[in-house]
Structures are given as C-alpha cells and as structure tokens.
Amino acid sequence: MNRRIALTLLASAVFALSPASAADQAMLRAVMPDAVVVGGADIDRVMSSPFGQFMLDRMRSEEENLQKVIEMTGFDPRRDLREVMLASRSVQGKGSGLVMARGTFDVGKLTATASTHGAVLDSYQGATIFKSNKSKANAEMVALLSGLVLAGPESDVRAALDRLQATSATPAAITAQASAASAQWDVWGVSTGSPAQFAGAIKNPNVGGALKGEVLQGITQTSGGVRFGANVEVGGEAVMRSAQDATALVDVYKFLLSMIQMNAPKAGPAASPLQSFIGSMNVTTSGNIVKFTGQLPEAELEQLITGGRRTTAMAR
C-alpha cells in the first residue's frame, strides 16, 4: 500500500475513534458555583452533520429576514456561531442564569445597533457591556469579551466576568459533569438533584405530579444528549441513590415505553420513524447507574420534521 495512503487512513481512523472535544473552557469557568442545570450545543459539529445541512437548507426560506439581522449586527449565525451554553441555578422562573455563546462578533456594528435602540454602553473587566436604559434592579445585561457573549441578569453577568478574570476561581461542582457530557454529545444537558426540582416549571399538573414520584426522587444527577450523523443517537444517564432505586427506575422506564408504543401513530408520515426510534431504545444498569440509548436514521428524522415531504438530503 502507498505509504501516504496508509498514513492518511491511520490518521482518519485515529480521528474517528477520538472523543469529541469538550465544551469551551471559558464558558465552563463562567458557570455560577451553585448552578444546578447546564446545557449546550457544539454548533460546528451540528452544522457539519447531515442534519445540520438539512437545517441550513430550511433556513434559506427565511433568507430575507435573516439578511436584515446580518446587515444590522454583522452577525451571521450560519457562519459566525461556534458554540452555545446555558447555565442556571434554578429551573423555575426567569432571572436565574446565564446564556453564553462563542463565535465571531462585529463589536463595532453591535455597538452601533445597540446604541441606536437605546442601550447604555459600559465596560467591565475588559468586556463591552450593553444594558437597558431603564433603571431596573438587576436588569438583563449583555457582555462581549474576546469572541464570547454572556447574557443574563446584571449580577450574574458581572460575577461571570469576575470568574473569567480570576486566576484561581473554583469551578462549579457541575463543571466536570458538563465537560464529560459535552465531549460525548453534540447537544447536551446535565443537572444535579432529582427531576422533582423541575415540577414547578411544568404547567401540566399531571406531568408535574409525576416528576415528584418516589422513584424519580431517587435520582441524584442526570446527563444526556444527542449526537448527529448518518444515525441520530440519543442517550442519557441517571445516577440513583442505590442499586434498588436503579432497578425501580428501569421498571418505570419500561412501563412508559410500552405506553408510548401503544399510543404511537400506526400510519402516516410519523409512524415509521417513531416506531423505528422506539424499537431502538435500550436501557442498562450498572450498580446505581441507569443508562438509556436510542437512535434514528437521520433521513427519518428529516421525514418527521417535514411531515414526509421529500427533501434534498433524502433525495441524495
């Protein structure tokens, strides 16, 4: 075999087997110490996937409106956005967290647009800050710092900028969990504690009540995500208080899966993809840890979104 070809194949194999890179380290440092929920998406990985290309095709239908935003801000999300992350110390209500994004930002155009719309410009810890001109306690604020955008209540944004500039800031307890999930998935989320903490944020009383169930209260932390490719993979992990709680959660999972399967559409454009996904679902336990996995061919995900209409990617 030609030596150059052999080296190329070897490099390709190493790249394919290597884990994906973890989330942006600056954004992880900015996460508040008492965060209970962190989630994010690697936009580069998503957009380079077949599903990402499919979504870009769909965005072209909004080209005119998108172009107006680009002209005002100099920011094209299809080209300039690299990664996004959300961190919150609460799952209920507003004003309790940060939204962060890594990308390429035209500070001059953004500053001019913000000023035109009445924003108050300031600076803090080397960042350009945009604030509302309304005098409101802990109002929403946006900060731009070296290709990083942070948005949220003023106190949270300023505290995040302090952590970014500190030489020895203590990372949030949830950081290691977030870093591991972001290395495995393209779109991911982690939380500490039981899903019961989400109950108050759910409007449906039946769902909210279910989240407070005894089995789900046995969960001490969760993580999960989606990875895009020829097959769209979905997975999750729940750490339980004990192996007994893990077994109980598997029983609940199997019951819910059977109910979903019974009520899934038997005909129509959504029938085949949903049945395919449900059939792929698998659950395993290892001590007090429960893992869930499932997958769906990317073309079938497109079919779900388009209602069965043929797409460019499916035609290929």
C-alpha positions, 0 to 999 in steps of 0.5 A, spaced: 500 500 500 502 507 498 505 509 504 501 516 504 495 512 503 496 508 509 498 514 513 492 518 511 487 512 513 491 511 520 490 518 521 482 518 519 481 512 523 485 515 529 480 521 528 474 517 528 475 513 534 477 520 538 472 523 543 469 529 541 472 535 544 469 538 550 465 544 551 469 551 551 473 552 557 471 559 558 464 558 558 465 552 563 469 557 568 463 562 567 458 557 570 455 560 577 458 555 583 451 553 585 448 552 578 444 546 578 442 545 570 447 546 564 446 545 557 449 546 550 450 545 543 457 544 539 454 548 533 460 546 528 459 539 529 451 540 528 452 544 522 457 539 519 452 533 520 447 531 515 442 534 519 445 540 520 445 541 512 438 539 512 437 545 517 441 550 513 437 548 507 430 550 511 433 556 513 434 559 506 426 560 506 427 565 511 433 568 507 430 575 507 429 576 514 435 573 516 439 578 511 436 584 515 439 581 522 446 580 518 446 587 515 444 590 522 449 586 527 454 583 522 452 577 525 451 571 521 449 565 525 450 560 519 457 562 519 459 566 525 456 561 531 461 556 534 458 554 540 452 555 545 451 554 553 446 555 558 447 555 565 442 556 571 441 555 578 434 554 578 429 551 573 423 555 575 422 562 573 426 567 569 432 571 572 436 565 574 442 564 569 446 565 564 446 564 556 453 564 553 455 563 546 462 563 542 463 565 535 465 571 531 462 578 533 462 585 529 463 589 536 463 595 532 456 594 528 453 591 535 455 597 538 452 601 533 445 597 533 445 597 540 446 604 541 441 606 536 435 602 540 437 605 546 442 601 550 447 604 555 454 602 553 459 600 559 465 596 560 467 591 565 473 587 566 475 588 559 468 586 556 463 591 552 457 591 556 450 593 553 444 594 558 437 597 558 436 604 559 431 603 564 433 603 571 431 596 573 434 592 579 438 587 576 436 588 569 438 583 563 445 585 561 449 583 555 457 582 555 462 581 549 469 579 551 474 576 546 469 572 541 464 570 547 457 573 549 454 572 556 447 574 557 443 574 563 441 578 569 446 584 571 449 580 577 450 574 574 453 577 568 458 581 572 460 575 577 461 571 570 466 576 568 469 576 575 470 568 574 473 569 567 478 574 570 480 570 576 486 566 576 484 561 581 476 561 581 473 554 583 469 551 578 462 549 579 461 542 582 457 541 575 463 543 571 466 536 570 459 533 569 458 538 563 465 537 560 464 529 560 457 530 557 459 535 552 465 531 549 460 525 548 454 529 545 453 534 540 447 537 544 447 536 551 444 537 558 446 535 565 443 537 572 444 535 579 438 533 584 432 529 582 427 531 576 422 533 582 426 540 582 423 541 575 415 540 577 414 547 578 416 549 571 411 544 568 404 547 567 401 540 566 399 538 573 399 531 571 406 531 568 408 535 574 405 530 579 409 525 576 416 528 576 415 528 584 414 520 584 418 516 589 422 513 584 424 519 580 426 522 587 431 517 587 435 520 582 441 524 584 444 527 577 442 526 570 446 527 563 444 526 556 444 528 549 444 527 542 449 526 537 448 527 529 450 523 523 448 518 518 444 515 525 441 520 530 443 517 537 440 519 543 442 517 550 442 519 557 444 517 564 441 517 571 445 516 577 440 513 583 441 513 590 442 505 590 442 499 586 434 498 588 432 505 586 436 503 579 432 497 578 425 501 580 427 506 575 428 501 569 421 498 571 418 505 570 422 506 564 419 500 561 412 501 563 412 508 559 415 505 553 410 500 552 405 506 553 408 510 548 408 504 543 401 503 544 399 510 543 404 511 537 401 513 530 400 506 526 400 510 519 402 516 516 408 520 515 410 519 523 409 512 524 415 509 521 420 513 524 417 513 531 416 506 531 423 505 528 426 510 534 422 506 539 424 499 537 431 502 538 431 504 545 435 500 550 436 501 557 442 498 562 444 498 569 450 498 572 450 498 580 446 505 581 447 507 574 441 507 569 443 508 562 438 509 556 440 509 548 436 510 542 437 512 535 434 514 528 436 514 521 437 521 520 433 521 513 427 519 518 428 524 522 428 529 516 421 525 514 418 527 521 420 534 521 417 535 514 411 531 515 414 526 509 415 531 504 421 529 500 427 533 501 434 534 498 438 530 503 433 524 502 433 525 495 441 524 495 
